[in-house]
Amino acid sequence: MSPFLICSLLSPLLPIVVGFRTRSSVLWWYCLTAFSFDITGTLLKRVFLVNHLVVGNIFLAVEFLFLSFIFKRAVFGKRSLLFFVWLAVVVAVYAFMSVRTFQTFNLTSASIFYFVYVVYVLLGFLYILRMSEVILLERSWFFWVCVAFGLYSSGDFLLFLFRNYIVEKNSDLMSKLWNYLFLTSNILKNLLLGIAIYWHVKPRHEPR
């Protein structure tokens, strides 16, 4: 494995270690789950030499559930019923779309999910702007979450959306984009989530 890939795989350890003593937040469990799925997929691909793409497809749904709970207050407010209906509908549609393509990575669903995350992030920033109390953004865990997933989801959304087109035109370019853009965004996301979890121990200004 390349050093860059190893850095990407191990980058979730930063927020995991930072938040280990207060590991009750959805955000911390998201980082632990993402790390577990990344390691599992890598072992299946490089050690056991079996199809690892199923793991990626499962993680798409799992990641959607985690991010929906993280952004719940900012996106849905106190409308819990609407929130759970949204989760049920999206997961059901995703399962239906993936029945025949579960052995290959579902690029269409991935691009849709990441577009949804971009919307989540925009609504998250709007939530911060609408807060009546003046806050220090650098001490707001939710602000760092929005920055982390904003950078992560916007870049990967375009990568997933145009992957097949780029592969047809220039497969070497796609390989470089995948190795550098995707891995870089993953590393940056986890570094920023480390900051978010650091400030998460101070519960002021966080949407619950």
CYANA upper distance limits for C-alpha pairs under 8 A (distance plus 0.5 A):
  1 MET  CA      5 LEU  CA      6.95
  1 MET  CA      6 ILE  CA      7.27
  2 SER  CA      6 ILE  CA      6.90
  3 PRO  CA      7 CYS  CA      6.65
  4 PHE  CA      8 SER  CA      6.83
  4 PHE  CA    183 LEU  CA      7.89
  5 LEU  CA      9 LEU  CA      6.67
  5 LEU  CA    179 ASN  CA      8.11
  5 LEU  CA    183 LEU  CA      7.28
  6 ILE  CA     10 LEU  CA      6.62
  7 CYS  CA     11 SER  CA      6.28
  7 CYS  CA    187 ILE  CA      7.71
  8 SER  CA     12 PRO  CA      8.38
  8 SER  CA    183 LEU  CA      6.20
  8 SER  CA    184 THR  CA      7.87
  8 SER  CA    186 ASN  CA      6.81
  8 SER  CA    187 ILE  CA      5.70
  9 LEU  CA     35 PHE  CA      7.45
  9 LEU  CA     38 ASP  CA      6.89
  9 LEU  CA     39 ILE  CA      7.41
 10 LEU  CA     35 PHE  CA      7.99
 11 SER  CA    186 ASN  CA      8.40
 11 SER  CA    187 ILE  CA      6.13
 11 SER  CA    190 ASN  CA      6.40
 11 SER  CA    191 LEU  CA      7.61
 12 PRO  CA     16 ILE  CA      6.79
 12 PRO  CA     31 CYS  CA      6.32
 12 PRO  CA     32 LEU  CA      7.65
 12 PRO  CA     34 ALA  CA      7.97
 12 PRO  CA     35 PHE  CA      6.29
 12 PRO  CA    187 ILE  CA      8.34
 12 PRO  CA    190 ASN  CA      5.90
 12 PRO  CA    191 LEU  CA      8.34
 13 LEU  CA     17 VAL  CA      6.38
 13 LEU  CA     31 CYS  CA      8.45
 13 LEU  CA     32 LEU  CA      8.39
 13 LEU  CA     35 PHE  CA      8.01
 14 LEU  CA     18 VAL  CA      6.61
 14 LEU  CA    190 ASN  CA      7.63
 14 LEU  CA    191 LEU  CA      7.38
 14 LEU  CA    194 GLY  CA      6.32
 15 PRO  CA     19 GLY  CA      6.47
 15 PRO  CA     28 TRP  CA      7.55
 15 PRO  CA     31 CYS  CA      7.35
 15 PRO  CA    190 ASN  CA      7.13
 15 PRO  CA    191 LEU  CA      7.73
 15 PRO  CA    193 LEU  CA      6.45
 15 PRO  CA    194 GLY  CA      4.41
 15 PRO  CA    195 ILE  CA      8.07
 15 PRO  CA    197 ILE  CA      6.85
 15 PRO  CA    198 TYR  CA      8.45
 16 ILE  CA     20 PHE  CA      6.28
 16 ILE  CA     28 TRP  CA      6.79
 16 ILE  CA     31 CYS  CA      6.87
 16 ILE  CA     32 LEU  CA      6.79
 16 ILE  CA    194 GLY  CA      8.18
 18 VAL  CA    194 GLY  CA      6.94
 18 VAL  CA    197 ILE  CA      7.30
 18 VAL  CA    198 TYR  CA      6.76
 19 GLY  CA     23 ARG  CA      6.15
 19 GLY  CA     28 TRP  CA      6.94
 19 GLY  CA    194 GLY  CA      8.40
 19 GLY  CA    197 ILE  CA      6.28
 19 GLY  CA    198 TYR  CA      7.14
 20 PHE  CA     28 TRP  CA      8.44
 22 THR  CA    201 VAL  CA      7.66
 23 ARG  CA     28 TRP  CA      6.40
 23 ARG  CA     29 TRP  CA      7.72
 24 SER  CA     28 TRP  CA      7.65
 24 SER  CA     29 TRP  CA      8.17
 25 SER  CA     29 TRP  CA      7.10
 26 VAL  CA     30 TYR  CA      6.59
 26 VAL  CA     66 PHE  CA      7.39
 26 VAL  CA     69 PHE  CA      7.89
 26 VAL  CA     70 ILE  CA      7.10
 27 LEU  CA     31 CYS  CA      7.00
 27 LEU  CA     66 PHE  CA      8.14
 27 LEU  CA     70 ILE  CA      7.24
 27 LEU  CA    197 ILE  CA      7.91
 28 TRP  CA     32 LEU  CA      6.89
 28 TRP  CA    197 ILE  CA      7.60
 29 TRP  CA     33 THR  CA      6.48
 30 TYR  CA     34 ALA  CA      6.53
 30 TYR  CA     63 GLU  CA      7.91
 30 TYR  CA     66 PHE  CA      6.66
 31 CYS  CA     35 PHE  CA      6.64
 31 CYS  CA    190 ASN  CA      8.33
 32 LEU  CA     36 SER  CA      6.72
 33 THR  CA     37 PHE  CA      6.70
 34 ALA  CA     38 ASP  CA      6.62
 34 ALA  CA     59 PHE  CA      8.24
 34 ALA  CA     63 GLU  CA      8.32
 35 PHE  CA     39 ILE  CA      6.69
 36 SER  CA     40 THR  CA      6.55
 37 PHE  CA     41 GLY  CA      6.51
 37 PHE  CA     55 VAL  CA      7.35
 37 PHE  CA     56 GLY  CA      8.15
 37 PHE  CA     59 PHE  CA      7.43
 38 ASP  CA     42 THR  CA      6.66
 39 ILE  CA     43 LEU  CA      6.65
 40 THR  CA     44 LEU  CA      6.69
 40 THR  CA     55 VAL  CA      8.17
 41 GLY  CA     45 LYS  CA      6.67
 41 GLY  CA     52 HIS  CA      5.63
 41 GLY  CA     53 LEU  CA      7.95
 41 GLY  CA     55 VAL  CA      6.52
 41 GLY  CA     56 GLY  CA      7.75
 42 THR  CA     46 ARG  CA      6.36
 42 THR  CA     47 VAL  CA      8.14
 42 THR  CA     52 HIS  CA      7.94
 43 LEU  CA     47 VAL  CA      5.51
 43 LEU  CA     48 PHE  CA      6.86
 44 LEU  CA     48 PHE  CA      5.40
 44 LEU  CA     49 LEU  CA      6.31
 44 LEU  CA     50 VAL  CA      5.99
 44 LEU  CA     51 ASN  CA      7.26
 44 LEU  CA     52 HIS  CA      5.97
 45 LYS  CA     49 LEU  CA      5.33
 45 LYS  CA     50 VAL  CA      6.16
 45 LYS  CA     51 ASN  CA      6.94
 45 LYS  CA     52 HIS  CA      5.99
 51 ASN  CA    103 GLN  CA      7.82
 52 HIS  CA     56 GLY  CA      7.54
 53 LEU  CA     57 ASN  CA      6.87
 53 LEU  CA    102 PHE  CA      8.33
 53 LEU  CA    103 GLN  CA      6.68
 53 LEU  CA    104 THR  CA      6.14
 53 LEU  CA    105 PHE  CA      5.88
 54 VAL  CA     58 ILE  CA      6.78
 54 VAL  CA    102 PHE  CA      6.47
 54 VAL  CA    103 GLN  CA      6.02
 54 VAL  CA    104 THR  CA      7.37
 54 VAL  CA    105 PHE  CA      7.59
 55 VAL  CA     59 PHE  CA      6.68
 56 GLY  CA     60 LEU  CA      6.86
 56 GLY  CA    105 PHE  CA      7.20
 57 ASN  CA     61 ALA  CA      7.58
 57 ASN  CA    102 PHE  CA      7.27
 57 ASN  CA    105 PHE  CA      6.54
 57 ASN  CA    106 ASN  CA      6.96
 58 ILE  CA     62 VAL  CA      6.90
 59 PHE  CA     63 GLU  CA      6.20
 60 LEU  CA     64 PHE  CA      6.71
 60 LEU  CA    110 ALA  CA      7.21
 60 LEU  CA    113 PHE  CA      8.14
 61 ALA  CA     65 LEU  CA      6.90
 61 ALA  CA     91 VAL  CA      7.15
 61 ALA  CA     94 TYR  CA      8.15
 62 VAL  CA     66 PHE  CA      6.87
 63 GLU  CA     67 LEU  CA      6.61
 64 PHE  CA     68 SER  CA      6.49
 64 PHE  CA    113 PHE  CA      7.43
 65 LEU  CA     69 PHE  CA      6.85
 65 LEU  CA     87 LEU  CA      7.62
 66 PHE  CA     70 ILE  CA      6.76
 67 LEU  CA     71 PHE  CA      6.59
 67 LEU  CA    117 TYR  CA      8.14
 68 SER  CA     72 LYS  CA      6.11
 68 SER  CA     87 LEU  CA      8.36
 71 PHE  CA     75 VAL  CA      6.49
 71 PHE  CA    120 TYR  CA      7.06
 71 PHE  CA    121 VAL  CA      8.48
 71 PHE  CA    124 GLY  CA      7.37
 71 PHE  CA    207 PRO  CA      8.46
 72 LYS  CA     76 PHE  CA      5.99
 72 LYS  CA     77 GLY  CA      7.20
 72 LYS  CA     83 PHE  CA      7.83
 72 LYS  CA    208 ARG  CA      8.43
 73 ARG  CA     77 GLY  CA      4.86
 73 ARG  CA     78 LYS  CA      7.22
 73 ARG  CA    207 PRO  CA      6.07
 73 ARG  CA    208 ARG  CA      6.52
 74 ALA  CA    120 TYR  CA      8.48
 74 ALA  CA    123 LEU  CA      6.88
 74 ALA  CA    124 GLY  CA      5.81
 74 ALA  CA    127 TYR  CA      6.02
 74 ALA  CA    207 PRO  CA      7.20
 75 VAL  CA    120 TYR  CA      7.05
 75 VAL  CA    123 LEU  CA      6.53
 75 VAL  CA    124 GLY  CA      7.45
 76 PHE  CA     80 SER  CA      7.81
 76 PHE  CA     82 LEU  CA      7.98
 76 PHE  CA     83 PHE  CA      6.79
 79 ARG  CA     83 PHE  CA      6.84
 80 SER  CA     84 PHE  CA      6.79
 81 LEU  CA     85 VAL  CA      6.65
 82 LEU  CA     86 TRP  CA      6.55
 83 PHE  CA     87 LEU  CA      6.87
 84 PHE  CA     88 ALA  CA      6.64
 85 VAL  CA     89 VAL  CA      6.59
 86 TRP  CA     90 VAL  CA      6.63
 87 LEU  CA     91 VAL  CA      6.58
 88 ALA  CA     92 ALA  CA      6.49
 89 VAL  CA     93 VAL  CA      6.61
 90 VAL  CA     94 TYR  CA      6.55
 91 VAL  CA     95 ALA  CA      6.57
 92 ALA  CA     96 PHE  CA      6.71
 93 VAL  CA     97 MET  CA      6.64
 94 TYR  CA     98 SER  CA      6.57
 94 TYR  CA    109 SER  CA      7.45
 95 ALA  CA     99 VAL  CA      6.76
 97 MET  CA    101 THR  CA      8.18
 98 SER  CA    102 PHE  CA      5.66
 98 SER  CA    106 ASN  CA      7.52
101 THR  CA    105 PHE  CA      7.95
101 THR  CA    106 ASN  CA      7.23
102 PHE  CA    106 ASN  CA      7.62
106 ASN  CA    110 ALA  CA      6.67
107 LEU  CA    111 SER  CA      6.59
107 LEU  CA    160 PHE  CA      6.25
107 LEU  CA    161 LEU  CA      7.57
108 THR  CA    112 ILE  CA      6.84
108 THR  CA    160 PHE  CA      8.03
108 THR  CA    161 LEU  CA      7.54
109 SER  CA    113 PHE  CA      6.56
110 ALA  CA    114 TYR  CA      6.68
110 ALA  CA    157 PHE  CA      8.04
110 ALA  CA    160 PHE  CA      7.10
111 SER  CA    115 PHE  CA      6.65
111 SER  CA    156 ASP  CA      8.27
111 SER  CA    157 PHE  CA      5.50
111 SER  CA    158 LEU  CA      7.86
111 SER  CA    160 PHE  CA      5.79
111 SER  CA    161 LEU  CA      5.88
112 ILE  CA    116 VAL  CA      6.78
112 ILE  CA    157 PHE  CA      8.21
113 PHE  CA    117 TYR  CA      6.86
114 TYR  CA    118 VAL  CA      6.85
114 TYR  CA    153 SER  CA      5.66
114 TYR  CA    154 SER  CA      7.55
114 TYR  CA    156 ASP  CA      7.60
114 TYR  CA    157 PHE  CA      5.65
115 PHE  CA    119 VAL  CA      7.00
115 PHE  CA    153 SER  CA      7.63
115 PHE  CA    154 SER  CA      7.76
115 PHE  CA    157 PHE  CA      6.59
116 VAL  CA    120 TYR  CA      6.69
117 TYR  CA    121 VAL  CA      6.62
117 TYR  CA    149 PHE  CA      7.78
117 TYR  CA    150 GLY  CA      8.08
117 TYR  CA    153 SER  CA      6.68
118 VAL  CA    122 LEU  CA      6.80
118 VAL  CA    149 PHE  CA      8.18
118 VAL  CA    150 GLY  CA      6.51
118 VAL  CA    153 SER  CA      6.55
118 VAL  CA    154 SER  CA      6.62
119 VAL  CA    123 LEU  CA      6.70
120 TYR  CA    124 GLY  CA      6.50
121 VAL  CA    125 PHE  CA      6.75
121 VAL  CA    146 CYS  CA      5.72
121 VAL  CA    147 VAL  CA      8.30
121 VAL  CA    149 PHE  CA      7.39
121 VAL  CA    150 GLY  CA      6.28
122 LEU  CA    126 LEU  CA      6.75
122 LEU  CA    146 CYS  CA      8.45
123 LEU  CA    127 TYR  CA      6.54
124 GLY  CA    128 ILE  CA      6.92
124 GLY  CA    142 PHE  CA      8.48
124 GLY  CA    143 PHE  CA      8.45
124 GLY  CA    146 CYS  CA      6.88
125 PHE  CA    129 LEU  CA      6.82
125 PHE  CA    143 PHE  CA      7.75
125 PHE  CA    146 CYS  CA      7.32
126 LEU  CA    130 ARG  CA      6.68
127 TYR  CA    131 MET  CA      6.91
128 ILE  CA    143 PHE  CA      7.99
135 ILE  CA    139 ARG  CA      8.40
135 ILE  CA    140 SER  CA      7.99
135 ILE  CA    205 HIS  CA      7.90
136 LEU  CA    140 SER  CA      7.10
137 LEU  CA    143 PHE  CA      6.77
138 GLU  CA    143 PHE  CA      7.98
138 GLU  CA    144 TRP  CA      8.05
139 ARG  CA    199 TRP  CA      6.52
140 SER  CA    144 TRP  CA      7.27
140 SER  CA    196 ALA  CA      7.90
140 SER  CA    199 TRP  CA      6.98
140 SER  CA    200 HIS  CA      8.29
140 SER  CA    204 ARG  CA      8.30
140 SER  CA    205 HIS  CA      7.06
140 SER  CA    206 GLU  CA      7.53
141 TRP  CA    145 VAL  CA      6.81
141 TRP  CA    195 ILE  CA      7.83
141 TRP  CA    196 ALA  CA      4.70
141 TRP  CA    197 ILE  CA      7.02
141 TRP  CA    198 TYR  CA      8.10
141 TRP  CA    199 TRP  CA      5.60
141 TRP  CA    200 HIS  CA      5.82
141 TRP  CA    206 GLU  CA      7.32
142 PHE  CA    146 CYS  CA      6.73
142 PHE  CA    196 ALA  CA      7.29
142 PHE  CA    205 HIS  CA      8.49
142 PHE  CA    206 GLU  CA      6.46
142 PHE  CA    207 PRO  CA      7.93
143 PHE  CA    147 VAL  CA      6.81
143 PHE  CA    196 ALA  CA      8.26
144 TRP  CA    148 ALA  CA      6.48
144 TRP  CA    192 LEU  CA      6.72
144 TRP  CA    193 LEU  CA      7.29
144 TRP  CA    195 ILE  CA      7.37
144 TRP  CA    196 ALA  CA      5.68
145 VAL  CA    149 PHE  CA      6.63
145 VAL  CA    192 LEU  CA      7.73
145 VAL  CA    193 LEU  CA      6.69
145 VAL  CA    196 ALA  CA      6.49
146 CYS  CA    150 GLY  CA      6.15
147 VAL  CA    151 LEU  CA      6.73
147 VAL  CA    192 LEU  CA      8.07
148 ALA  CA    152 TYR  CA      6.66
148 ALA  CA    188 LEU  CA      7.72
148 ALA  CA    189 LYS  CA      5.19
148 ALA  CA    190 ASN  CA      8.01
148 ALA  CA    192 LEU  CA      5.95
148 ALA  CA    193 LEU  CA      6.93
149 PHE  CA    153 SER  CA      6.07
149 PHE  CA    189 LYS  CA      7.00
150 GLY  CA    154 SER  CA      6.46
151 LEU  CA    155 GLY  CA      6.85
151 LEU  CA    185 SER  CA      7.38
151 LEU  CA    189 LYS  CA      7.80
152 TYR  CA    156 ASP  CA      6.76
152 TYR  CA    185 SER  CA      5.65
152 TYR  CA    186 ASN  CA      7.02
152 TYR  CA    188 LEU  CA      8.24
152 TYR  CA    189 LYS  CA      6.47
153 SER  CA    157 PHE  CA      6.19
154 SER  CA    158 LEU  CA      7.19
155 GLY  CA    159 LEU  CA      6.92
155 GLY  CA    181 LEU  CA      8.04
155 GLY  CA    182 PHE  CA      8.25
155 GLY  CA    185 SER  CA      7.92
156 ASP  CA    160 PHE  CA      6.51
156 ASP  CA    181 LEU  CA      8.34
156 ASP  CA    182 PHE  CA      6.86
156 ASP  CA    185 SER  CA      8.31
157 PHE  CA    161 LEU  CA      6.51
158 LEU  CA    162 PHE  CA      6.62
159 LEU  CA    163 ARG  CA      6.15
159 LEU  CA    177 LEU  CA      8.38
159 LEU  CA    178 TRP  CA      8.27
159 LEU  CA    182 PHE  CA      8.48
162 PHE  CA    166 ILE  CA      6.61
163 ARG  CA    167 VAL  CA      6.58
163 ARG  CA    174 MET  CA      7.47
164 ASN  CA    168 GLU  CA      6.80
165 TYR  CA    169 LYS  CA      6.91
166 ILE  CA    170 ASN  CA      6.17
166 ILE  CA    171 SER  CA      7.12
166 ILE  CA    173 LEU  CA      7.86
166 ILE  CA    174 MET  CA      6.47
167 VAL  CA    171 SER  CA      4.73
167 VAL  CA    172 ASP  CA      8.24
167 VAL  CA    173 LEU  CA      8.17
167 VAL  CA    174 MET  CA      6.25
170 ASN  CA    174 MET  CA      7.07
171 SER  CA    175 SER  CA      6.77
172 ASP  CA    176 LYS  CA      6.86
173 LEU  CA    177 LEU  CA      6.63
174 MET  CA    178 TRP  CA      6.45
175 SER  CA    179 ASN  CA      6.56
176 LYS  CA    180 TYR  CA      6.39
176 LYS  CA    181 LEU  CA      8.28
177 LEU  CA    181 LEU  CA      5.56
177 LEU  CA    182 PHE  CA      7.42
178 TRP  CA    182 PHE  CA      5.66
178 TRP  CA    183 LEU  CA      7.60
179 ASN  CA    183 LEU  CA      6.24
180 TYR  CA    184 THR  CA      6.08
181 LEU  CA    185 SER  CA      6.54
182 PHE  CA    186 ASN  CA      6.69
183 LEU  CA    187 ILE  CA      6.68
184 THR  CA    188 LEU  CA      6.57
185 SER  CA    189 LYS  CA      6.40
186 ASN  CA    190 ASN  CA      6.82
187 ILE  CA    191 LEU  CA      6.77
188 LEU  CA    192 LEU  CA      6.72
189 LYS  CA    193 LEU  CA      6.60
190 ASN  CA    194 GLY  CA      6.61
191 LEU  CA    195 ILE  CA      7.29
192 LEU  CA    196 ALA  CA      6.81
193 LEU  CA    197 ILE  CA      6.52
194 GLY  CA    198 TYR  CA      6.67
195 ILE  CA    199 TRP  CA      6.98
196 ALA  CA    200 HIS  CA      6.56
197 ILE  CA    201 VAL  CA      7.63
199 TRP  CA    203 PRO  CA      8.41
200 HIS  CA    206 GLU  CA      8.41
